């Protein structure tokens, strides 16, 4: 396991999430072995790795929904297992991979559901709650969808509404399980730009799982790469999503190409399958 060395000199008081010797298993298989790391405010983390490597299991465990095989998770220095549900929901928000809709409802009402942790008294929403819901829809270009029936949305539109809902929850920590699935390219970029802006004022933390390594290299500040065999690599995104480490994790050689200031990881031709096993040198 590789772990980045972080200098928390100006944001130690804002540290949000910490994994302490965290071990995750699926049956007899170890997904993550004794992983320790702290995730700080202002950071955007991409969780990457092959199918079945444990990305969803990790995010659910960090959110406090699953118990680890060993170790524990802390939020603001307190074990997640010791948090009461309401304060925890005010502090962290989780977007699952899918949110099936069992009945008809308006888009604005669906987004408003995530304001529940902030409601007082009889639980009626206030003007501030409605404003937060509209602001989240505006941020993702969904203002015109507020009155739409959620059952009338396409898969990509529904995914953006789900993201608006967790933003509306206004928790300092966002855990997003494949938020870009079902989205076309320009909406993927729009959502990542919105998340980047959302982390800055006030400083907040985002962790999202993603299969597009190049979007991760462009928008994430850090990456956590799972190899599916218990190993993990954590640190600044361009130190982790390298040809050597990603080739090892995904079981297929990747090469880094450059075009001026731009870089991209691409699969190596099969004829070069063996020759690039340990090559980290960018191709021009």
N, C-alpha and C positions, 0 to 999 in steps of 0.2 A: 504494500500500500504506500502510495506517495501522498504526502500531505504538504500543502503550501504553508510557508511561514508568513504570518500576517502581522503587520505592525499596527496595533489598534490604538495608537497614540491619541488620535482625535475622535474616535468613535467607540471607545470601550464602553462608555456609559449607555450606548445605544445598541449593544450586542443583543441579538434577538434569539437566536436558536443555537443549541449546542448538542451534538451527538457525543456521547461518552461511551467508548468501547462498545459500540452498537453492533450486535450480531443479528442477522436476519436469516431465516431458513424457510425453505419450501419443501416440506417432507424431509427427506434425508439430505437434500442438497443445500449447501451454504451459499446464500446470495451475497452476504456482506459479513466480513469477519473482523470484529473488534475495531470498528471504524470510529475515530475521534476527530472532530472538527467543529469549529465555531463559525457560524454564518452571521455576517454583520449587516447593519442597516446601510442602505445605499448600494448594496451588491445585487446583481442579477445573475442567478445561477442557472445554467442549463444542466439537467440530469440526462445523460446520454448512456447508451449501451444497447446491446442486441436484445431482440425479443426474449422475454423470460429472464432477463438479467436481474429484475427486482425493482425497476423504477417505480411502478405503482405501489408495490409493497413498501418501499422506502418512504414515499410521500405520505402514505396512509399512516405509517409508524411515526413519522415526524409530526403529523397532525394530531396524534394521540388516539387514533382509531384502532390501531393494531398494537399488540404487545410484542416487543422484540424477544428473540430467543435468549439474549443476554444483553447487558448494558442498559442504558436509559437515555432519554431525551430530556433536555432542560429548555425551558422558555423563560427568559429573564431570570435565570438562576434558580428556578423552581422546576422540579420534575413535572413533566406534562401530565403524568398520571395523578398528580396532586391538585391540579387546577379544577375548579368548579366549572360546569359546562358554560354558564353565561359569560363569566370573565374570559374564558378561553376563546369563545366565539367572538368576543370583542377584540381579541389580540391576534388571532390567526383565522384565515379563511382558506377553505379547500375547494377547488374545482375538480370534480371527478371527471373521468374520461367521457362519460355520457350521462345525460340527465333526461331519461324518458318521461314524457308527459302523459299522465293517465287521463287527463280531462282538459277541456277547453278553458283557456284563461288568457287575459290580455298580457301583452309583453310587459307593460309597466307594472302590472300586478306581480308578475313573476320576478321581476327585478326587485320590487319592494319587499318580497319575502326575506331577502337577505338583510333587511333592516331590523329584523326581529330582535337581535341582541341589544339594540339601542333603544327599544321602546320602553316607555315607563307606564306606571299606573295600570289602566285598563287595556293597554296594548294597542291603542289607536295611534296611527301614524300622525306625525306632525308635519308642518310645512317644511321643516328642515329635512325630514325623511324623504318627502316627495322631491325636494330640490336635489338631494343626493342621487336619487334614482334617475332623474332627468339628466343630471350632469354626467353620470356614468354612461347613459345612452348616447349623449352628445359626444363624449370622448371617443366612442367607437363608431361614430357616424350612423347611429341608429335612432336619431331623434324622430324620424318619420315613421318608425316602427312602433311607437309607444302604444297606439290603439289597435295594433294588429293582433289577431288570435295566434297564440303560440303554435297551434296545430297547423297553421297555414304556412309556416316558415320552412325554408329549405334547410338541409343539414348544416350548411355553413352559416346561414343566418341564425339558426338556433344556437350554434356554438358561440357566436359573438354575443348573443343575449346572455348566455351562461357566464361569459367573461364579464359582461357589464354587471351582472348580479354580484359576483364576488368583489368587484371594485366598489360597488355600492355598499358593501358590508364595511368598508373603510377600516379593515384590520391592518396593522403595521407589517404583518407577515402574510404573504400570499403563497400558497402551494397549489400549483396548477398541473394537472395530469393531462398532457398532450393537448394544450389549448389551441394549437394550430391545426389539428386534424379537421378535415372537411373544408378548410379554407383555401381559396385560390391565392395566388402569390401576392397580389397587391393587398389583400386583406390580412395575410400573414404579416406583411411588413407594417401595415397600419397598426395592427394589434401590438406588435413588438415595440414600435415607436411610442405607442400610448403607455405601455408598461414601463418603458425607460423614463418617460416623463413623470409617471406616477411615483417612481422610486425617489425622485429628487426633492420634492417639496410637499410635505416633510420627508425626511429620509426614511425609506422603508425597504423591505427585503422581498425579493421575488425568487422563487424556485420553480422552474417549469421543466417538464420532460419534453424531449423533442428528438425527432429522427433526422432532421436536416442540420447536418454539422456545419454547413456554411452559414446558414442563418444564425446559428448559435455563435459562431466565431465573429459574426458582424455585430450582434446585439447584446450578447451576454458579456458580463465582466469576468465571470468565473465559470468553470465547468467541473462537474463531478461525473467521471466516467466509470461505469460499472462494467466489469469484464464477464460477469455471469458465473464466476468461479470463486467468489468471495473477495476478490481484489477490487480496489477502488483507487482512482487517481483524482486528487482534488487540488485546485489552484487556479491561477489566472488562465483564462480560456485558451490563449494561444500557447501556453505552456503544457496544457493537457490535451487539447484536440490537435495533436501532431500526427504525422503519418505513422510513426512507430507505434504510439500508444493506441491509436484508433485501429490500425491494422491488427494489432494483437487482440483488442477487445472484440472486434467484429469478425475476425477470422478470415479476412480478405485484405490483400494489400491495397493501400491507398497512397496516392502521391499528391504532393502540393504543387500547384502550378501558379504562376504569377503573370499578371498583365499590368504593368506599371505598379501602382500602389495597391492593386487588388490581388487577393489570393483566393484559391479554392481548393478544397480537398476533392479528388475524384478517384474512382476505382481505377486501378492499374489494369492495362490489357492482360488477358490471361497468359499471353506469351511471356509476360514479365513477372508472373506469379511468384516465382522462386527467388528472382534476383533482387527484389525490393524488400525482403523481410525485415531488414533493420535500417533501411535508408531513410533519414530524416531530411535530406537535402531537397530544397524546392527545385522543381523543374521550371525552366524558363521558356 
